Amino acid sequence: MARHRNYIAHIREAGEQSLSDHLQNVARMTSTYCASYQMNDTDVAKYAYETGLTHDVGKYSDLFQQKIQNNLNIHVDHSTAGAREMRKRNMMSAAFAIAGHHGGIPNGSDTSKSNLIQRIRKRELESYDAYEKEITIDSVKEPKLSAFDHSFFTRMLFSSLVDADFLDTEQAMRGKAVDRGTYDSINILYERLMENIDPWRNITEQTSELNHIRTGILEQCIQAGNEGRGLYSLTVPTGGGKTVSSLAFALTHAKMNHMDRVIYVIPYTSIIEQTVDVFRDILGDQNVLAHYSNSLLDDDPGDGDHYDKHKLSIENWDAPVIVTTSVQFFESLYSNKVSKCRKLHNIANSVIIFDEVQMIPLGCIKPCVSAIQALVQAYSVSAVFCTATQPVLDRWMPSLAAKEICSNYQEIFSKLKRTQIKKLGKVTEDELFQKINEEKQALAIVNTKKEAQNLYQKFQSEQGIFHLSTYMTPCDRKKTLNLIRERLKEGEECKVISTSLVEAGVDVDFPTVYREMAGLDSIIQAAGRCNREGKRKMEESIAWVFQMEDRVPKMIEKNALMTEETMLKYGDYDSLDAIHYYFHALQSLDEDALDQYRILERIEKEVDGVVFPFKKIAEVFHMIDSDTKMLIIQNEEEARHLVDELQRRIQNGDNFRTVLKRVGLYAINIYENEYRRLMEDNSAYELIDGVGVLLNESLYTENMGLRYEKSDGATMI
């Protein structure tokens, strides 16, 4: 094959990279990344190779070569050319991936001129025929898949392509690649974990019953880890030690099945640091990557190599242990953007633990479960549904059956029952205050931030009273939780008024819990904060379910009604039969509501005039209400320093993303109407779009968070 060195892909001071070298490098990497994808009727590695080889053929045009060799500031569409070549060969997944490898996967067809069909058929392109002198593009059979599986494969192919393109470009421009291979192996991490848990496994006569049960769960997880890939469930009551036990399953399983990494998916950012700290203590800081909205990046310019490695690890998830949120995980799987999709190929050949899986929002169940099913069936993934209240998800996964890791989970539930859940009935705010006030240590969980603040204010003149909600910054919540745990441990007065954020995975142990009527899973999770360590008699450890003056927020009305129905049918809140009935009945109320954004329907057929709606789905799919804005609270010196740094970078036009992530520790998310009122009252100013800074510091206290009142005294937040 003749090589014409004048066709250039990248130029830097130290030299240049030929276009043919770039194409072949990307082809090889793309093929390698897709090696674990399982399509019975298609040579996926070959398909991926041709995708990588073709992605930049548009750069063979004379105009593009003039642009790059003369550093001209002109736009040349080079991605549509590769998409057109793939379309000629009926390789549509490749066409979508190549068309989007810079700007994101487009819709197949819509009313715009930027959709794939319009670009391929009608867009005028510079001639790029010169590619034929250097490379040969072969046709590969398109996989025969359902519409959903085809769209999923396209995103996974797209991920492999863009990561390969980034990495080869990075190496060409830097003259060297960022060191990305310095993590410990799965085998070493497995040995490190085994060494850490070895003391737990030595059962003696002095071992408490609770630790005996936890050790039994741990041993079952290790044993099940030696089995083959597939879908698993780990049904363990609160306090059963499932965090470390599930990690033991995952590392054993990854070692046994030669898998690349462990991904731990958690529902809330408020508890992710707790899990990350546990894993890092066991496995080493460098081996555990936390990826979520407030994760810290080292922004020290004096440590550039470390920063680059960490930054790029977040972009493509190449660390051996990833801890992330449900929002980050599932929204990435339905994204079309380069930045979000780049990491997807590294989900393949992984063990994924879905912690507190019952927290998947009802309106997203079908698309989330469909994604999990695809990963297990075609991308060499093992998934674990991990929870104390196992939801009924198998009905939406007809071709998969989850294998329970703890075969004696019913016996475990019986032995670990440490709390009685009792119905208190309807109470006024004053009556609830009196009941809590009579306790030395108690946790009260209410449904809204406003209720939490109002109830907390009734106690403000007393000692040992604490408040928790998401209107407190993560920094202040962490400090408050540390004080709470210290007082609980010392047996001091400790009463906590909280929203539901305390329920999932927060390690606290109260003798009494009060929980406002909500979904059954929330009530059981709340009860898990009562007598967590089993040091008190069950009869003395009560979780009271109350209803506040007939007020049930609309967002949980269905859940609360189904809880009442379940209680009437079974006479208790926390039997396994009751839990199964609750989730099955809740999902049966309105099956269309289980896919509120019509994701699966949009994939299967034309909706709103859009076909193959990659861009449209990315726009509409949200795990949570995303109509919120960030408000930075400058109550800490570090927060003020970071705001100054942000302002300096914004004014200079410098990259400020990493500083924005760091300042998240000192920020809260508020609804847009609340955000705008603060701006209108000059109580805050907008730093950049969607990010404000609180000016009126009297509106925020570290013990109660943000409380904003209009001039007439009416509470806004």
ZAFI-807313 format. One record per residue: x, y, z of N, C-alpha, C, O in turn. Coordinates in steps of 0.05 Angstrom, whole numbers, plus 5000, padded with zeros to 4 digits. Last residue first. Example, Ala and Ser with C-alpha at 12.3 -4.5 7.8 and 13.67 -1.06 7.14 Angstrom:
BEGIN
525749555142527349795143525850015157526850235161 526448865156524649105156526449345156528549345169 
# end
This chain:
BEGIN
422755776013424255526011423955386037425055166040 419256186026419556105998420855835995420255685977 414756386074417056216068417056136039415056036029 412957056085412156796074414556636066416356736052 414357566100414757346119414057076109414456876123 414257956064411857926080412057696099410157636114 419157896038418858116056416358096074416358206096 420357176039419757436026419357646047419257596071 425656766062422956876066422657136050424557296049 429256176063428856436049426056526053424156376047 434255796085431555866091431056146082432156336093 438955296078437855536066434955566075433355376073 441254996140441355036111440055286102439955486117 441654896193438954866181439054896151437054826137 446954946209445354746222442554706210441254506215 449055366181450255096176448554876190448854646182 444455786148445855716172446755426169445455266156 442656306105443756036107445056006135446656176143 441156826104439156636094440156346097438556166093 445457146117443557086138441456886130440056776147 448257256070449057026086447256956109447356736120 446657436012445457486038446057236056444457046056 449157185968450257435979449257476008450857556025 450656575938449056705958450456955969452756935978 451456505869452956535895451156685914450156905907 449556035817449356285833451056275858451856055867 449055765756450755755780450756025793451656225783 446355845709445555615726447155585751446755395766 451556165677448856065673448355815691449655615688 455556425731455256345703452456225701451056195721 453856735775456656725767456856645738458156785722 448857145798449456925780452256945770453057145758 447657285867448357365840449157125824450056925835 442657405918444757235905445357355878443857515868 439257775934440257605955442457415945443857285960 436358095900439258155905440358005928442258095941 431557905888431758045913434558135920435158245941 432657635840430957875839431158045865430958285864 435557195860436857395842435257655842436457875844 431556935889433957025903435457235886436457425897 428156815847427256995868429657105884429757335891 431156435818430556695806429656895827430357135825 431156005854433656125845433156405834434656595841 425855875856427155965880429756115873430356315885 425155695803423555925813424756045838424756285842 428755255800429255495785427655735795428755965796 430754955863429054975839429355245826430055445839 437654825881434954925887433454945861434554965839 443054495910441454525886438654615894437354495911 448754795943446354645943444954675916445554865901 455854765960453554865944451154685949451354455957 460754585974459754815989457354935974456855185975 462254185941462054125970460754345986459854306008 462854445892460354305898460054225927457754185936 467754625883466054805899463354675905461854785921 469754225850470654245878468854415895468454355918 467154345802466654085815467454105845466054005862 469354835790466454815795465754555809464054555826 474554685781474054855804471054845811470354835834 473854405733474754265757474254425782473754305803 472054815697470354585704471254445730469554375746 474555245675473755265704472255025714471255015736 479455455631477755235638477155245668478955255684 479156185620480455935625478455715632476155765637 477556705612476856505591478256245595478456085576 478257055652480557015634479956815611481656775594 473357025678474157275666476457245646476557385625 473756495696471556565678472356825663471956845639 478056525732478256355708476156425687476656435663 476056875771478556945756478656785730479356885709 471556605790471256855777473656935760473457025737 474156145812472256125791471956385775472056385751 477056395853478456255832476656215807477556245785 472856575885474856775873476256645850476656775829 470656085899469056275884470956485870470556555847 474955875929474155745904472455925886472655925862 474956215973477356195956476656075929477556175908 470056105995470556375985473056375966473056515946 470855566010468755635990469255915978468955955954 474855626048475455476024473455536002474155565978 471955876089474156026075474855886049475456026029 464855816086467455696093469655856077469155946054 460256016066460556016095463155896105463655866129 458056126014460756206022461056226052461956426062 454755695973454555815999457355876009459055696012 451955695908454355665925454055825950453256055950 447155345877447455585893449855535912449755365929 445055095815446955075837447155345851447455555838 438254915799440655085795442455055819441554985841 433954445765435054575788437554725781438754685760 431054035735430554325733431454465758429854595772 431353505736433853645732433553945730435454095725 428852995772428053265762430653435760431853505780 432452415750431252575771430452845758431352905735 433752175702433152005725431752155747430052045762 431552345639432652445664431852265687429452205690 431152425571431452225592432952345616435252425614 431152825531428752785548429152605572427652625592 436152835504434953085514432753035535432453195553 436952315489438952445508437752695520438352765543 432852265453432752115478434652235498434052255522 434652595411432152655425432052515452431252635472 439352345393439552615405437052675421437252785443 437051855375439251855394439452125408439652135432 432151615348432351865363434551885383434051925407 430151385297432751335309433551575326435451725319 425951925280426651645276429551605284431251775279 420852385297423652315300424052015297422651855310 415652555302417052605277419952535277421452615259 413652385351414152675347415952725322417452915322 416351755337414851915356415652205353418052275352 416951155303417051445301415251575321412851515323 419150605346417650725324417851035324418951145343 422850435385421450235368420150365344419950235323 424650885412426550715398425250535378426250485356 419951085434421451255415423451085399423951145375 418750665470416950725447418450885426418150835402 422850725506422750485491420950515466421450415445 421651255526424251185514424050945496424950945473 417651565550417051405526419651325511419751335486 418351785599419351935577419051795550420051885529 416251395634414851655632415851825608414451995599 415450825642417250945622416051215615415051255593 411750715679414350605684416350685663418750625665 406850875661408351065678411050965685412751115695 404650445637405850645619407550845635409350965625 402550165680405050065668406350265649408750275646 399950315736399950445710402650365696404650495700 399949915776397950135776397750265748395550305738 404049565777401649485762399649705760397749685744 407849755812408449755783406049685766406149755742 404949665859405749935852406349945822405550135808 404649105861402249265859402849545849401349655833 410048975867408548865844406049035840405349105817 411449235915412749315890411149215865410949355845 407848975951407949265948409149345921407949495906 409048425948406448525940406448825934405348915914 414248425969413748335942411048445932410848535909 413248616021415048766004414448685974414348865957 410048206041408948476039410648646020409548796004 413547776040411147766024409948046020408948105998 417247946078418147916050415747906031415848006009 414848446123415148166116415948156086415248336071 414148976141416748886133417048586128419348486128 409149146159410549306139412949156127413649216104 403048766169405648866177406949016153405949006131 398248606148398348656177401048746187401448786211 397048516095398848336109399148376139400248216153 393048886080392948616070394648426086393848196091 394349366105391749246110391648956102390348796114 399349446082399149406111396449276118396349096135 398049526029399749296036399449236066399249006074 395250006033393849766023395449516031394249316039 399250346051396850306068395450046059394649886076 402650326006403650236033401250176051401249966064 399450565968400050275965401250165991400849925997 399451085988396950935986397450635984396050475996 404851215981403751206008401051046008400550896027 405451195925407051015943405850985970405650765981 402051595909401551325901402951125919401850925927 404652045933401851975940401251685933400151535949 409352295926409452025937406651915944406351725959 408252785903410252615890410352335901411352155888 404553035936403552915912405652715899404852515887 405352906006406153045982405352885957405452645956 400052896049401852706035402752846010401052905992 396953066107398553176086400452956075402052846089 393952926151392852866125394552976102393652976079 397453056194395053216188394053186160393453376146 402152636179402052906188399653046178399553146155 402551986203401552156181401052436192399752466212 407751526221405651716227404851866202406251856181 410650966247409751086222407451266228405451186239 416250836288413450926287412851056260414251236251 420150336306419950526284417050596281415450426272 423050146367420650196352421050396330422250616335 425649736410426549886387424249916367423649726352 424049386448424649666457425549846434426150076438 423648906424421149026435421549316443419649466446 428948786412427148866390424649006401423749196389 433949056455431848866451429948966429429449206427 440249286427437849316444435749106437435948986416 444049206390444949216418442549246437442949226461 443849196334442548986349443348976378443348766390 445549616303447549426312446449206329447949036339 440649886294442249786271444249576280444649386265 436250116320437549876331439249736310439149486307 434350436261433550376289434850116298434449906285 435150476208436750656225436150616255437350746272 431350146187434050046188435950226203438250146209 426850456183427050276206429850156209430650076231 428050686133428150846157428350676182429850746200 427150236101429850356102430150526127432250526140 421650186109423449966118426350066120427849996138 419950666086419350606114421250396125422250416147 421650606033422650826050422250766080424050826096 418450176018421350146018422650366035424550306049 413250396020414050176039417050146040418150096062 412951116017413050846005414150646024415650706042 410051416076411451436050411251166037409650996045 408951766136407951576116409151636089409251856079 414951916173412352006161411551806139413251696125 417651566226417751606197415051686187413051546191 421951566280419251646272419451706242421151856232 425551106320425351256294422451326290420651156294 429950966373427251016364427351176338428951366336 435350876380433550696393430650726384429050536385 439550906321437851036341436150826355435450616343 445250946285443750746301442250886324443450966344 447751036218446951146245445250936259443950776246 450051076159450650906182450151046208451951176219 446151096103447451266123447651106149445651016160 443350776066446150736069447550906090449950876094 438051166060439450966044442450966049443951136039 436151576097435151296097437051096083437550876093 437252096097438651946117438051646114439351486127 433952346060436752296052438152116071440251996064 428852476076429352196070432252136063433051906060 430352966127428852876104429752586097431352476113 430252996199431552966173429452916151427152836156 432253136263430053176244431153176216432953346210 434652796319435152886292432552906276430952726276 437452836382434952816367435352946340436453166337 440952636435441252666406438552616392437552396390 444752616493442252706481442652756452444552896444 449552076491448652336498445952406484445152266466 452451606482449951586497448751856505447251876524 456751616450457251686478454751676495454851716519 454451496400456351306412456851356441457251166457 451351946392450051686395451951486408451151336426 455352326387453452346410452052076414451551996437 457852146340459352176365457552176389458152046409 453752186302454951926309456451936335456351746351 453052746302450852566310451952296318451252186339 457952936283457053006310454952816320454952736343 457752716231459852636249459152706278459752546296 453252986210453152696214455352596233454952416249 455453506208453153446225452953146231452453066254 459353446169460153526196457953456216458453366238 456153306125458153116135458953186163459253006180 453053766118451753516125453753316137453153176156 457054136104455654166130454153916138453953846162 458553916054460553966075459153986103460053856122 453853936024455053676031457053706054457253526071 449454436053451654366035452654086043452454006066 442454356061445054406073447154316054446754126038 438354196032438754486032441054566050441454796055 437753666042439453736019439654036015440954125996 438353586114436853606089438753676067440953756072 437853526183439253436159437353466135435053376136 439153756249437453766225439153676201441453746199 439153626320440453656294438453646271436253536274 440353756388438253746367439653796340441153986337 443153826436443253566422441153536401440253306396 438854256474441454156467441153886452439253746455 433854756454434854526469437554426458438354496436 431755136422432755226448434054996464435055046486 429754876377432355016375433455106402435855156404 425354576367427254466386429654646390431354586406 422454816327421154786353423054686375422554726399 425654756283425655016297424255006324424755166342 424454246264427054296277427054546294428154566316 419554336240419654166263422254216279422354226303 421254666197419254756216419354596242419254716264 424954336169425754586181423854686202424654776224 421653916153423953866170424854116184425554116207 417854176121416954046146419354006165419154046189 421354336079419954536095418954416122419354536142 422953846057424954016071423654226088424654296110 418553296069419453536055421453686071421553666096 417452836100417452816071418453056056419253036033 421652636156419252756144419552776114421752726104 423952276210424252316181421652406169419552266172 427352306270424752346257425252416228426652606222 430551936319430752036291427952066280426351876281 432952006386430851936366431452066339432652286338 434351966453435551946426433451856407432151646411 430552086491433352186495434852176468436352366462 423852326482425952136477428752256483429052496481 420352736485420452556508422652346505423352206525 420652976436421853116459422052936483423752986500 417452656405420352656401421752776425423952676433 412452806426413352526427416352506424417752366438 412253356415412153256442413152976445414652906463 412353356358414453486374414553386402416653326413 407453116348409952976340412353096356414052946365 404053516366404053256379406553096372407652956390 405353936331405853966360405853696374407553646392 403553726283406453786286407153806316409253726324 398953186297399553466289402553506293403953336305 397952536268398952706289399152996278399553036255 395251896255395352186248396152346272395252306294 399351316270396851456262397351746256399651836252 403250956283402551156303399951296296398551386314 404650286273403150516263402350706285401050626305 411250016277408550046287407250296276408650496269 416149546270414949776256412049796265410549606260 421449356311418549326306417649586292418149806300 427849076297426149316301423249236296422649066279 430948686280431748806305429949036313430249156334 431948136244429748316251430248436279430148286299 435547756231436548036233434248236239434748476239 432747286229434747316250435647606253436247686276 429447386184428247326210430247366232429547486253 433247466144431347686151430147636179429847816194 435546956143437147186151435347416159435847556180 431346656123432346596150433946836161433746906184 431246876073428846896090429646846119428646976137 436246756051435647036058433147066075432947246091 439246306037437646306062436746576071436646636095 442146445993440046245989438146236014435846166012 444646995970444046885997441646695995439346785997 444147075914446647005926446346875954447646675960 439346875867439746995894442346885906442846645907 439547035800440246825820440846955846442647125848 434547265756436647325775437047095795435146975805 433847115689432847055716435147105735437346995732 431847375626433847345647432447275673430247365678 427847495590429847305582432047255602433947115596 424547895613423447625608425547415601425047175605 424548345652426948225640426247935633427247745646 420348525679421148685656423648585643424748715625 419848165720417648165700418348335676417148295654 424148275753424448055734422248055713422547945691 423248655791424248745766424348535744424548585721 420748835848420048635828420848735800419348875787 425948995896423649055879423148835859424748655855 427948815960428248745932425748805915423648685920 430349126007427549105998427549065968427349245952 435649146013434149016035431248986027429848826039 439849005955437949165971436849005995437148765996 442348955891443148935919441349115936441249355931 443148605836441148775848441448745878440848535889 448748565795447648485821445648685831446348925834 451148315733449848525748448648405774447748175774 456448215689454848095711453748325727455148505735 457348275618457048405645455648205664453848055656 458048195564459748045583459648165611461648155625 454248415530456748565535458348455558459948595571 449348165524451048205500453748335505455448355487 446648085573446347895551448447925529449247725517 448048505606448548235615448548045591450147865590 446448955576449148935585449848645592452048545586 440848855569442648865546445548825554447048675541 439148905623438848655608440648645584441948435579 440249445632441649235648441548975633443448825632 436549675596439449725593441049515608443049405597 431749515618432449425591435449465586436649295572 431949785666432049495667432849385639434249195637 431350315647433750235663434049935662436349835659 426450315619428950365605431450285620433350185609 422950155665423250005640425750065625427149875617 423750565706424350275710424750125684426749985681 422651095709424951015692425450715693427450625682 418551205744418251285716420551205697420351245673 420651035793418550885780418350945751417850765734 427751065800425151205799423151035783423850915763 431150615840430750695812427950815810425950695817 431350415891431150705888431050795859430851035853 432249885892429449965894429050265890426850365886 437649825896436449825869433549905869432549995849 441949905932439350025937437850045910436850255903 446949835882446249855910443650005913443050195899 448749435835446649645837445749655866443949505874 454849285812453249255836451249495836452149725838 457648955758456249205766454449145790452648965789 463548755730461548685750460248935760461649115769 464848785659465048875686463048745704461048635695 464648755603466348575617466948675646469148645656 463049445593463149175583465149015599467249115607 464549935610462549795626462449505618461949335634 467750145572469050025595467149905615467949795635 464350375536465550125528466949985552467249745552 462950865562461050645561462350375554461550175565 465951335562466651125582465050865578465750665590 463651675524466451575520467051345538468551165530 458751895535458851625524461651515522461951265519 459652415554458252225571458551935561458651745577 462452665512463452675539462252465557463552355574 459052585467461752475468462752455497463752245505 452152435475454452625476457052475479457252265492 447552175480448752175453451352335453452652355432 445351725533446351985523447251945493447551725484 443951285561441951395542442851665530441151805519 448251195593447450975575445351065554445050945534 448251655624450351615604449651405584450251435560 443851555656443651775636445951765616445551845593 445951135687443751085668443551315648442951255624 450451375715450651125701448451105680449151065656 448751855739451051855721451051605703451551615680 444451655770443951865750446251855729445751855705 446851295805444951195785444451405763444251325740 453951455811451051485818449251365797450151325774 459751055827458351265813455451275822454651105838 466050805831463650855847462251095835463451305833 470150305803468750555798466350575818464850385821 476149985800473750015816472550295812473950495818 480150045761479049775767476549785784474949595782 479350575711480250475737479050205743476950135732 477250785666479150565662480250465689481950285689 473151175650472750965670474650725666473850505663 473751635618473351375605473351135624473350905615 473552095650472352105624471851825612469951775598 476251935696473452005698472051995671469751915669 481251885673480051645685477051695688475451515683 482452405660481852225638480651965649479051835634 483252615712481252725694480452525673478052485667 487552305729485052295743482752385726480652265724 491452455692490752165695487952145708486351985700 491853005699490952895674490052605676487952535665 493753025753491153135746490053015720487752935718 498652785748496652655765493852755758491952605756 501153155714500852875705498652735721497052585711 501153645745499653615720499153325712496953255703 501953915793501853625792500253545767498353395769 501654455793504254345798504254045796506453925798 496354585790497854595765500654485768501954425749 491454215820494054345826495754345801496554135791 486653985822486954205803489554355808489854585800 483853375827486253525835486853735814487453665791 476953355835479253315817481553485827481153715835 471653055870473853245869475953165848476552925845 464653025853467252895857469553085853469453255836 459453195848461253355866463953225870465453305888 457052845811457053135805458953285823459953495814 461652285803459052395808459252705807461452805803 465851785812464951955791462052035796460251875792 471651555843468951655848468151845825469552035819 475751005837474951255824472151325831470351165826 480850665866477950715868477350995858478251195868 486250615866484750415852481750465851480250325837 488650985898489051015869487350825853486950865829 487650835952486351065940486451065910484351125897 486250155969488250365961486850585946485250535928 482649785989483949735963486049935955487549875936 480749956039481349676034483149646010485049486011 479950506035481450396059482350106054484450026063 476750525990479550615988481150516012483550466009 471950316010473350175989476250265987478050095983 470550716048470850426056472550286035474350136043 470251176016472151156038472650876046474950796051 465851035982468551085971470751055993472750935988 461651036020462450786006465250805995466850625997 461651586034461851376054462851116042464550976053 460751835986463351865998463851656019466051556023 455351725975457351605959460151615972461651425970 451051955999452251726013454651605998455851416007 449352375968449652425996451052196011452052236033 448252195917450852315922451452345951453752355960 444551575914444851855923447751945925449451795933 444851045892442651235885443151525892442151705878 450550755861449250845885447151055879447551215861 454250235834452250445827450550505852449150335862 460550045821458650055843456850295838457750525839 464049615781462649865781460449855802458649685801 470249315771467849315787466649595787468049785792 473549035712473149225734470549175749468849015741 474448595677476348815678475949005703477949105713 474747875689473348125682475148365689476948345706 475547315695477447485680476047735670476147805646 472447035730471547055703473247235685472447305663 475147075779474446815769473846825739474546635724 475547635786477947465785477347195772478847105754 470047775789471847885768474347725765475247685742 468547475834467247425808469047525785469447395765 471547725874471847435869470847365841472147215827 469548245869472348195863472947895859474547825842 463948165882464848285856467748225849468348145827 463847935933462747785910463947895884464847735867 466248365960467548105960466547925938468047795924 462448755953465048795941466548525940468048475920 458348525984457948545955460548605940460948505918 460848576034460148306023459748315993460648145979 461149126041463648976038463048696026464648596011 455349226040457349386025459849226020460749195997 452448896075452448836046454448996030455148916008 451648816130454348846120454548806090456548706080 446548826151447748566145450548576133451648366126 444049296158445749206179447048946174448548846192 438049116124439849336134441449236158440349116176 438248456094437048666111439148886118441548836118 439348286027440448286054439248516070439148736060 439747985970437648095987438448066016438347846028 442348045912443448015939441448155958441448395961 442047715849440847895869442047835896442847605902 444847705783444647615810443047815827442748045820 446047495718444547675735444147555762443247325765 452747305696449847305695448647525712449947705721 458446855694457147115690454147085689453046875683 459146315744459446445718457946715716456446785734 462046325811460346225790460546395765461946605765 464846555852466246355836464546245813465546085797 461246845881462946985863464446805845465346885823 458946495917457446555892459146705872458746675848 463046525957462446275943460946325917461746215896 462547065973465046965962464646705946465746675924 457247055993458047235971460647145957460847145933 457646696034455946636012456646805987456546715965 461046986069461946726057460246646033461346546014 457647426082460247466068461147206054462047216031 453647166111453047306086455547346069455447296045 456746986154455346796137454646916110454846786089 458147476176460247306165459047096147460247026126 453147646195454547796174456747626161457147646136 452247256234450447276211451847416188451747326165 456347396269456247116259454547116234455246986214 454947906283457347866267457547586255458647536234 450347766313450147946290452547906272452247876247 452347456355450547336336450347506310450247396288 459447556365456647616370454947486349455847426327 464547106385463347256363460347306368458847116374 466446776423465947056431464647216409463847446414 467446306398465146306417464446596425462246646433 469046526331469646406357467246416374465146516366 470946556264468646536282469546396308470746186307 474246906223474946736245472846736266472846896285 472747296188471947016181472746816203472046586201 474847776202471947736206471247446203469247356216 480247726188479547726216476547676221475847556241 479747766130480547516143479847506172478847306182 478948236104476548116116477247856131475547736144 484148366085482648556102480348416117479848486140 485447946052487047996076485548176095485748136120 481548006012481547766029483247806054482447706076 483248495991480648476004480648236023479748256046 488148345969488048555989485448546005485448586029 486547975931488147885953488148085976488148015999 483648325897482348095910483948005934482747965956 487748655879485548765895484048555910483148585933 490648275850491848405873489748525891489948505916 486848155810487947945827489148065852488747955874 486248645784483948535799484948315818483948295840 492249045794490548855780488248765797488248795821 492949745806493449465814491449285799489249375792 494550215754492850115775493749825782495049695767 497250445712498750405738496950305760497750315783 496050615660496050335667497450265693498650055695 496451115639493751025647493750745658491650635665 499951675627500251415640497651325651496651435671 498351975566498151995595498451705606497151525596 503051875513500451845524500551885554502651845567 506852365477506752125494503852115505502452315506 506052775445508552635440508752385458510552225454 501353045447503153065470505952955465507953015478 498952895399499353185406501253225428502753425429 498852335400500052475377500752765385502852865378 495952225446498752135444500252295422502552365425 491052455432492452545456495452475454497152645460 489552135390490052415385491752535408493552685404 488851655417490951665397491651955390493952025386 484651805452487251705463489451725442491751795448 480451965418481552145438484352055446486252225447 479551485390480251725375481651925394483652045388 477951135431480351075415481351325401483751375400 473351405447475551375466478151315451480251425457 470151375400471051645410473351615430475051795431 469550805393470850975373471851235385474151305380 466950645440469550535433471050705413473450745415 462150945435463950985458466750885451468751025456 460050725388460751005389462651065411464651205408 458850215407460850245386461850535385464250585383 454950355444457350225454459550235433461950265440 451050585410452350745431454950615441456850765445 449850125379450850365366452250545387454450655381 447649775416450149715404451449955391453849995392 442850065426444750025447447549955436449550065445 440250025377441050285387443050265409444850435411 439649465376441249595355442149875364444349955360 436349365418439049265419440849395398443249425403 431649635399432949715423435849625424437649785430 430449355351431049635350432449735375434349895374 434148735351431748885355432449185354434849255356 438948555299438148605327435448745328434548855308 444048335264441048315263440048325292440148125307 449548755249448248565267445248565263444048785259 452048785182450748925204449348725222448148535213 458048525157455148485161454148635186455348615207 462548975127462048775148459048765153457748965154 466949175075464149155085464048925106465248715102 473149535081471549295076468749315087468249465106 477150015053474949975072473349725064472249715041 483950125051481749975038479549925059480149805080 488250695045486850495060484650365043483750475023 490951005005492250925030490850705046492150545059 487951134962490751094957492150974982494350854979 482951254981483250994968486150934962486850704957 483051774998483451565018483951295005485351125017 481852104957484652044960485051824981487251704982 476552264958477252014945480151934949480751694945 473952694978475852564996476852294984477752124999 471453334961472253064952474452954970476353084977 467053635009469453644993470253354984469853164999 459953555004462453505017464753554998464553514974 453453755018455653774998458253745013458753885033 448253355041450353545048452553525027453453305019 444452965027444353225015446653415021447053605006 445252445051444152475024444552745011445052764987 447752525101448852335082447852385054449352365034 444552925125447452965121448552775100450152865083 439452685126439952935111442852975105443653055083 440652245160439752205132440152445115441152425092 442152495209443952325194443152295165444852325147 440553195218440152915223441752745203442752845183 441053725207443353595218442953305224444653175235 436553985192438353915170440853765180442553685165 430553745226432953915223434553825198433953625186 426353405235425753645219428253825214428054025200 429452755228427652945242427253185224427753175200 432852145232431252325216429552505234428252405252 436651995271436651885244435252065224436252125203 440252485310437852325304438052215276439552325259 447452385321445052535313442552355312442752115314 451952355374450352195354447852345347446352425364 456752885375454652725388453052585367452752685344 461053155350458753315361456653155375454753275386 464852745338465653005349463253145363463653245385 462252295321464652255337465852515347467752515363 457452225292457352365317459952375333459952455356 458751945247457452205243457552365269457652615269 460451465270462351645257461251925254462652115258 455651255290457951305308459951495295460851675309 452451205244451651385267454051455284454351685291 455550835215454951095204454151295226455151525226 455550385248458050525243457550805232458950995239 450150255243451250325270453850475267454350675281 449950135188448650375199449550455227449750685233 452549925137453549905164452550145180453950345184 451849915081449649825099450549775128449449605141 455650165052456149885058454049765077454349545088 453850685051454150535025454350235030453550075013 454650815105451850775094451850625068450150465062 460150875106458850655120456050605111455150375109 460651335075461951085066460750845080460350625068 457951695107456851635080458051375070456651215057 461251725151458451625154457351545127455951335125 465651965128465851695138463151565141462751335136 463252475116464452305095464652015104463851835089 461952705164459752605147460852425125459452245116 466752885185465552645197463252535179462752285179 468653355164470053105156468652855166469252635157 467353975145465853745155467353495145467253425121 471354495164471054295143469654045155470753925174 472055175177470654925184470454745160469654825138 478255525188475955475172474655205181476055035193 483555795199481155795216478655765199477055955196 489355405183487155595175484755565193484155345202 494455165184493255275208491055475202491055695214 496354905142496855195142495555335166495555575168 494954385151497754435145498454735145500754815149 489454425160491154325181494154395176495554455195 487454655111486754765138488754685159489754845174 489354315072490154605073489754725100491354865111 486453865086489353855088490554145087492554195100 481254045075482053975103485053975106486154075126 481654115020481054345037481854285066482954455080 482553595000484653804997484154035016486154145027 480653055043479953265024482253475023483553525043 481752695083483352665058482652885037483852895016 478252745123480652915125482452875101484453015098 474352365115473852635105476252815107476253025093 476051935144476751945116476252215103477352285083 475551825199476652085191477352095161479052255153 473251305204472051535218473051805208471552005209 475150835183473651005165472951275178472251465163 477450535223479050595199477750805182479150955167 473250465259475550635266477150715242478050945240 470050125227469050375237471250565244471250795236 473349685221472649845197471550115205471950315191 473449505274475949585261475349765237476549975233 468149365283469249595298471849695285472349935283 467948915249466049145245467249395258467249605246 471748585274472148685247470448925241471349125229 469048505323471748615323472448735295473548955293 464248265307464248535319466948665318467148905313 461747935260464447955270464848235281465648415267 455147715274456947915264459747895276460047835300 451647385299451647375270453547575258453547615234 452147455355452647185343452947195313454447025302 455547895390453547895369453947645352455947625337 458148135445457347875435454947895416452647925425 464148475463461348495453460548235439462148125424 469448445474467648295492464748315484462948205497 471948775437472448485436470548325453470048095446 471849315431469349175426469648875428467748725421 477049475439475049555459472449395456470949355475 479449285393480149165419478049225439477249055455 477249635355476749345353477349205379475749035388 479450115372476550075371475749785371473949695385 484950015363483850055390480850015391479849885410 485049955307485949735324484849765352483849575364 483050455290481750205282482449985301480749835310 486950805310484250815321482650565314481150465330 491250645277491450635306488650625319488150465336 489250755226489850475233490150445264489350245275 488651315229486351145223486850855231485150735243 494051485239491851535258489451355254488451245273 496551315193497351205219495151245239494551065255 493951625155493651335153494451205180493251015188 495652135170492852065172492451765171490751665186 501452215210500152175184497352085189496651965209 503152725253502152445251500752425225499052585218 509253095265506553065255505752775254507452595255 513153475313512753305290509853295281508253455289 513453825355515553615353515253445328517053285322 508954145351511554265348513754055342515554095326 504053785311504953905336507854005332508953955311 498453575275501053705274501653825302499853955314 494753025249495353205271498153325267500053185258 494152795197491952795216492353005238490453145245 495852905129496452935157493952925174491853035166 498852705073496152695085496552685115497352485126 504052665058502952935059500052935069498953155072 505652155054506152285079504952555081504652675103 502551645028503051915020503252085046501252145058 504150995013503651175035504451455027506751505020 501450424981503050674980502250855003499850875010 501749765000500050005000501850255000503550285017 
# end
